[in-house]
Structure formats: structure tokens, C-alpha cells
Amino acid sequence: MCVVVHLVGSGAKNLETQNSNEPIDLDYNLSILKTYELDINKDSAKIKKYVRKMFNKVLKKYG
């Protein structure tokens, strides 16, 4: 599967703001470019599982 993630909004423009005791809120666009053998209409649960797995992998590595 080919998935591309883009930072959008204020974070993409390096304009993040943060309240003193609050976490930074960044917004992302997720584009699924190719699903190869998966049918986007029939296999949406598999696609969701794959994307979540990849996000968890990145979060585990970078916190």
C-alpha cells in the first residue's frame, strides 16, 4: 500500500502555537495513493488497520 501523509495548516507553515500547559495540536492530511490488490470499497477495514499500524510504528519510534 502506498500512503502519503502531509502536515497541513499552521504546522505546515511553521506557525505552531502552544498554550503553556497544553500539547501542540497538528493537523495532517492522509492520502491513500495505491491499495494494490485491496479494493478500497470492500477492504476499508484492512486499510484502516494498516494505516493505524504505521502510525503506531512512527509514534513508538518518535514518541
N, CA, C and O of each residue as an XYZ file, in Angstrom:
252
protein
N       0.850     -1.165      0.000
C       0.000      0.000      0.000
C       0.895      1.227      0.000
O       1.955      1.228      0.626
N       0.481      2.250     -0.686
C       1.238      3.493     -0.737
C       0.404      4.590     -0.086
O      -0.652      4.967     -0.593
N       0.890      5.094      1.037
C       0.176      6.117      1.795
C       1.106      7.303      1.987
O       2.276      7.132      2.328
N       0.584      8.508      1.767
C       1.363      9.730      1.948
C       0.666     10.582      2.996
O      -0.556     10.734      2.974
N       1.449     11.138      3.913
C       0.913     11.991      4.964
C       1.551     13.367      4.830
O       2.768     13.485      4.688
N       0.718     14.408      4.875
C       1.206     15.778      4.770
C       0.749     16.582      5.980
O      -0.416     16.529      6.372
N       1.678     17.320      6.561
C       1.334     18.267      7.615
C       0.633     19.445      6.951
O       1.124     19.972      5.953
N      -0.501     19.862      7.489
C      -1.274     20.959      6.905
C      -1.542     22.026      7.962
O      -1.226     21.840      9.138
N      -2.113     23.119      7.545
C      -2.484     24.183      8.468
C      -1.279     24.931      8.997
O      -0.264     25.058      8.313
N      -1.397     25.430     10.229
C      -0.341     26.259     10.808
C       0.964     25.496     10.984
O       2.038     26.087     10.871
N       0.897     24.209     11.257
C       2.118     23.410     11.425
C       2.931     23.331     10.154
O       4.161     23.321     10.202
N       2.257     23.275      9.012
C       2.956     23.215      7.727
C       3.670     24.525      7.427
O       4.627     24.555      6.653
N       3.203     25.605      8.039
C       3.801     26.925      7.806
C       4.739     27.326      8.944
O       5.150     28.482      9.039
N       5.075     26.360      9.806
C       5.927     26.615     10.975
C       5.351     27.699     11.880
O       6.089     28.529     12.410
N       4.050     27.688     12.052
C       3.374     28.677     12.888
C       2.675     28.020     14.071
O       1.628     28.493     14.513
N       3.248     26.928     14.588
C       2.609     26.234     15.699
C       2.552     27.151     16.911
O       3.498     27.881     17.206
N       1.439     27.099     17.594
C       1.311     27.819     18.855
C       0.939     26.803     19.930
O       0.323     25.774     19.653
N       1.325     27.118     21.152
C       1.063     26.186     22.243
C       0.756     26.978     23.497
O       1.487     27.902     23.854
N      -0.321     26.618     24.160
C      -0.592     27.196     25.469
C       0.387     26.579     26.452
O       0.896     25.484     26.212
N       0.652     27.251     27.531
C       1.711     26.835     28.450
C       1.619     25.386     28.910
O       2.641     24.703     28.966
N       0.446     24.903     29.235
C       0.318     23.539     29.751
C      -0.428     22.606     28.810
O      -0.874     21.536     29.225
N      -0.568     22.994     27.558
C      -1.330     22.204     26.600
C      -0.406     21.600     25.544
O       0.631     22.181     25.225
N      -0.771     20.449     25.004
C       0.038     19.858     23.925
C      -0.150     20.630     22.622
O      -1.120     21.369     22.459
N       0.782     20.450     21.707
C       0.675     21.056     20.384
C      -0.307     20.226     19.564
O      -0.251     18.997     19.575
N      -1.196     20.897     18.862
C      -2.192     20.229     18.020
C      -1.810     20.442     16.560
O      -1.907     21.557     16.048
N      -1.380     19.387     15.894
C      -1.006     19.467     14.485
C      -1.999     18.663     13.659
O      -2.460     17.604     14.083
N      -2.323     19.171     12.483
C      -3.274     18.506     11.593
C      -2.553     17.932     10.390
O      -1.618     18.534      9.862
N      -3.000     16.759      9.964
C      -2.388     16.065      8.832
C      -3.453     15.660      7.828
O      -4.589     15.362      8.196
N      -3.077     15.651      6.559
C      -3.900     15.043      5.513
C      -3.294     13.692      5.191
O      -2.074     13.560      5.091
N      -4.124     12.708      5.032
C      -3.693     11.354      4.711
C      -4.211     11.015      3.323
O      -5.418     11.050      3.081
N      -3.305     10.687      2.411
C      -3.696     10.331      1.042
C      -3.310      8.892      0.771
O      -2.139      8.528      0.880
N      -4.279      8.077      0.422
C      -4.011      6.694      0.039
C      -3.878      6.685     -1.473
O      -4.866      6.848     -2.189
N      -2.653      6.494     -1.961
C      -2.387      6.588     -3.390
C      -2.655      5.290     -4.122
O      -3.215      5.292     -5.218
N      -2.253      4.176     -3.515
C      -2.460      2.868     -4.137
C      -2.775      1.854     -3.055
O      -2.189      1.874     -1.973
N      -3.699      0.980     -3.360
C      -4.005     -0.099     -2.426
C      -3.604     -1.447     -2.998
O      -3.833     -2.485     -2.377
N      -3.009     -1.431     -4.178
C      -2.574     -2.639     -4.872
C      -3.709     -3.636     -4.979
O      -4.687     -3.365     -5.676
N      -3.621     -4.765     -4.324
C      -4.645     -5.800     -4.502
C      -5.908     -5.545     -3.677
O      -6.892     -6.270     -3.827
N      -5.900     -4.544     -2.822
C      -7.070     -4.270     -1.991
C      -8.076     -3.395     -2.736
O      -7.696     -2.478     -3.464
N      -9.341     -3.684     -2.549
C     -10.419     -2.870     -3.107
C     -10.816     -1.848     -2.049
O     -11.270     -2.219     -0.967
N     -10.649     -0.575     -2.354
C     -10.902      0.480     -1.377
C     -12.325      0.424     -0.816
O     -12.556      0.829      0.323
N     -13.271     -0.071     -1.600
C     -14.662     -0.156     -1.143
C     -14.943     -1.400     -0.312
O     -15.776     -1.363      0.593
N     -14.261     -2.493     -0.605
C     -14.527     -3.750      0.095
C     -13.580     -3.998      1.266
O     -13.936     -4.700      2.212
N     -12.389     -3.434      1.209
C     -11.358     -3.736      2.201
C     -11.012     -2.537      3.080
O      -9.870     -2.404      3.518
N     -11.968     -1.677      3.338
C     -11.682     -0.467      4.111
C     -11.175     -0.785      5.521
O     -10.349     -0.042      6.052
N     -11.645     -1.856      6.131
C     -11.176     -2.234      7.472
C      -9.699     -2.617      7.438
O      -8.952     -2.281      8.357
N      -9.273     -3.315      6.391
C      -7.861     -3.688      6.254
C      -6.995     -2.450      6.048
O      -5.895     -2.352      6.591
N      -7.501     -1.510      5.259
C      -6.757     -0.274      5.007
C      -6.623      0.522      6.294
O      -5.546      1.037      6.596
N      -7.702      0.627      7.053
C      -7.675      1.336      8.334
C      -6.676      0.682      9.286
O      -5.906      1.372      9.953
N      -6.691     -0.630      9.344
C      -5.773     -1.368     10.214
C      -4.322     -1.108      9.811
O      -3.467     -0.907     10.673
N      -4.042     -1.111      8.512
C      -2.688     -0.864      8.017
C      -2.224      0.545      8.391
O      -1.111      0.724      8.887
N      -3.070      1.531      8.154
C      -2.705      2.923      8.448
C      -2.466      3.099      9.941
O      -1.492      3.738     10.340
N      -3.336      2.543     10.765
C      -3.168      2.639     12.219
C      -1.864      1.971     12.664
O      -1.164      2.489     13.534
N      -1.542      0.825     12.068
C      -0.305      0.112     12.390
C       0.908      0.981     12.060
O       1.858      1.037     12.840
N       0.883      1.653     10.923
C       2.005      2.503     10.524
C       2.136      3.723     11.436
O       3.249      4.103     11.799
N       1.010      4.341     11.810
C       1.058      5.466     12.744
C       1.632      5.026     14.082
O       2.463      5.727     14.660
N       1.198      3.875     14.580
C       1.714      3.373     15.854
C       3.204      3.097     15.784
O       3.926      3.324     16.755
N       3.667      2.612     14.648
C       5.095      2.354     14.456
C       5.893      3.657     14.550
O       6.940      3.705     15.195
N       5.397      4.698     13.910
C       6.072      6.002     13.950
C       6.012      6.586     15.355
O       7.013      7.100     15.855
N       4.851      6.512     15.997
C       4.719      7.048     17.353
C       5.630      6.327     18.334
O       6.202      6.952     19.226
N       5.765      5.025     18.176
C       6.644      4.256     19.061
C       8.095      4.704     18.895
O       8.843      4.786     19.870
N       8.482      4.991     17.664
C       9.862      5.388     17.385
C      10.146      6.830     17.819
O      11.209      7.112     18.371
N       9.204      7.737     17.573
C       9.459      9.157     17.802
C       8.691      9.754     18.975
O       8.852     10.933     19.291
N       7.864      8.949     19.614
C       7.162      9.393     20.799
C       5.980     10.232     20.525
O       5.303     10.668     21.456
